[in-house]
Amino acid sequence: MTTNTGGPAMTQQRIVRTEIPGPKSRTLHARRSEAVTSAVPSVLPIYVKAAGGGIIVDADGNQLIDLASGVGVSTVGNANPKVVDAVTQQISAFTHTAFFITPYEGYVEVCEKLNTLTPGDHPKRTALFNSGSEAVENAVKVARKATGRQAIVVLEHAYHGRTNLTLAMTAKAAPFKAGFGPLASEIYRVPASYPYRDGLTGEEAAARVISTIEAQIGASEVAGIVVEPIQGEGGFIVPAPGYLTALQAFTRANGILLIADEVQSGSGRTGAWFASEHEEIVPDVMAIGKGIGGGLPLSAVTGRAELMDAVQPGGLGGTYGGNPAACAAALAAIEEVQENGLLEAARKIGETAISRFKAAQELPGSPIGDIRGRGAMIAIELVEPGTKTPAPEIARAAARLCHEQGVLVLVTGTYGNVIRLLPPLVIGHDLFQEGLDVLIEAVSTAAANVTGAA
């Protein structure tokens, strides 16, 4: 099988020609070390020459199975032909005007699509930006302006970005926050729902949050509660059933906005357009990014019309927000998801992964403590066998073994012990199964090596 990536066709198969990283990648990495700050690291320093479908091709001709999608960005596959064609046509016409100077139809059409695709049938408005951090930050601006309140409530294990405000909202200190203070004020953190570790029902976990807000902040002071319907960097944590619906009931009773950060979990990733749909909540405001841009930088804030329009003209925007090429890519990516059954494909990816992981979890000495996620946003939490003690060493060793064998996976989680999968929704079934074969064997080998050494 081959994939047209907008460049040379490539076979959809794993090929390991050299050690990984290979000699050409190592040469490029030496150049990088002289030119790029060490503050910007890379998980796997292979240097990419082409990518498409579920494959990444590096400078040495190795073909790696991509189970990361650029952290969930290339949802419809790298260089998707429909996206490439749309972007090519757009940049042949014009590349930039700045929407707030001279507008264009593509921006309007993306906003129309998001107003339709996001949960709820109420009137909505949308504004476009470049990154997930920008989307979250502007969602907070909307909440504060619309409510006249200042306090923003966020959850344990949350990740919302790297700007000063979104760093304050992010839970994990290293490497994101260390040494960057003072951070933005009026950010308050409350307990999340983490079923594997807290053992609480959704209602119990929500009651704990509500009690904390009422006692320590005051509900009347809160502009918004920002939640990831599935926590991303925190470890793909799916809240217990009823947790988010109980929080929504509390927000509505107290004039607080429920803000959903769907930067990683949206755009079809979970088998629905947005993960909020699985939780049966209708957020007042949503931050959207990553996969929505079809591989180009694009993010959005979509919310109730009266909330979005409460911001004064000029209060939202930015020079590159809703760039014409990114809008063209987004429209093509949305069409690709709708016309090629990619929501169903995401659900099948999740079913396959969960089935395989459950079988591996039952093997003697398995370090797989928890299996969670939705659709093509799936993770395993690794622990010392027979306990719930986080095992980051096993996670790192397993990821390293995968990389050496040509399978790209990512380690995440507050405790650094979660391996997350974000494959492109267009990945072939056999290719995905092969990637799982390598990963499951790597986890078993890493557990044996780490626990044996201990």
Buried (B, 14 or more C-beta within 10 A) or exposed (E): EEBBBBEEEBEBBBEBEBEBBBEBBBBBBEEBEEEEEEEEEEEBBBBBBBBBBBBBBBBBEBBBBBBBBBBBBBBBBBBBBBBBEBBEEBEEEEEEEBBBEEEBEBBBBBBBBBBEBBBBEEEBBBBBBBBBBBBBBBBBBBBBBBBEBEBBBBBBBBBBBBBBBBBBBBBBEEEBBEEEEEBBEBBBBBBBBBBBBBEBBBBBBBBBBBEBBBEEBEBEBBBBBBBBBBBBBBBBBBBBBBBBBBBBBBBEEBEBBBBBBBBBBBBBBBBBBBBBBBBEBBBBBBBBBBBBBBBBBBBBBBBBEEBBBBBEEEEBBBEBBBBBBBBBBBBBBBBBBBEBEBBEBBBBBBEBBBEBBEEBBEEEEBBBBBBBBBBBBBBBBBBBBEEEEBBBBBBBBBBBBBBBBBBBBBBBBBBBBBBBBBBBBBBBEEBBEBBBEBBBBBBBBBBBBBBEEE
